[in-house]
Amino acid sequence: MHEMGIANSVLEAVRREMRRYPEARPANVGLRIGEMAAVDQESLRFCFEALAAGTDLEGLQLEIEICRRRHRCKDCGNEFNVADYEFQCPACGALSSECISGDQLELAYVEIEEHESSTVGAKSSQ
Amino acid sequence: MNRVLLEQKVLSENDRLAASLRERFRENDVFCVNLISSPGSGKTSLLERTLAVLPKDANVAVLTGDIQTENDAARLKRFRFPVKQITTGGTCHLDARMIDRHLADWKLEDLDILFIENVGNLVCPSSYDLGEAAKIVVLSVTEGEDKPLKYPSIFFKSELLILNKTDLLPYVPFDPDLCEENARKVHPNMESLRVSCLSGAGFPEWLRWLEQRRAAFLKSKRELVEQV
């Protein structure tokens, strides 16, 4: 049940970002969660909605992209998804690979609605 | 609708604080390990036996986390090393802020090793960096050999697996080889040790692991300084 803390961190980050756009309203926030990040999606959605309810962020939609565990073969450089802990490179058969994705817990974007659109679209400075 | 890219870690506040703790540990030559397991796997017993066999003048301290009670700190204080209880009041893991707060009146320059005993939980603590040099996952032989496959996150992030309660192996259908094999499916280079806190089996290897890893930690710092 650490999803409550994670949901709270997401809402805080959105509030922090929205200070740069005082006229705007956030509609969606996008997260990337690795399949090995030990975060339960349903629990996170529940906590997110419970914490946002009755606040300035009520109605903000949470968009979650689940990221597969990916490895890169140390022999041939091929990148492949790992399923059922099968680490053999499908291209060359080597067993030596390194994990390049799958444990992330990242805030990817926030989508905002505003009247003056000229100030947005730039990459966040954070 | 405009999309603003954020590209930051969700727990960036915790990570920022953990990075500053890691820096302080490094500056003061404190080798910090974060012990994680399910409730009842024997983290406190492992620490009790470790403190009992360490030299009395070793510069070692323990932060021990639980949701309620000071019981673990009381058990560990008997060995006369500095021990502090962190009671989270319901939170299922320790975070960097709790570590920072509880270190406030300890002099880090007087410490060589800091043990952090996390709240008993195999899931949530894996998301929270505490600034440690290594995470260690403890598993006891009364649990299932497939736990590494069921809870991959913590095994993936830990450098060492300690299989505890090996004195019970004659009485339980637990295959330690299979368990270690499963751990290495999740984390191919993971190291493992087998210990019994009751008999003391495996403790020389565990103390050697600590000493070697601490030496490597100090060496990596010296190399870093030389590069600068």
Interface residues (C-beta under 8 A of the other chain):
Chain A: M1 H2 G5 I6 S9 V10 E12 A13 E17 Y21 A27 L31 M36 A37 A38 V39 Y85 F87 C99 D103 Q104 L105 E106 L107 A108 Y109 V110 E111 I112 E113 E114 S117 V120 G121 A122 K123 S124 Q126
Chain B: M1 N2 R3 V4 L5 L6 E7 Q8 K9 V10 L11 S12 E13 N14 T91 C92 H93 D95 V123 C124 S126 S127 Y128 L149 Y151 P152 S153 I154 F156 K157 K185 V186 P188
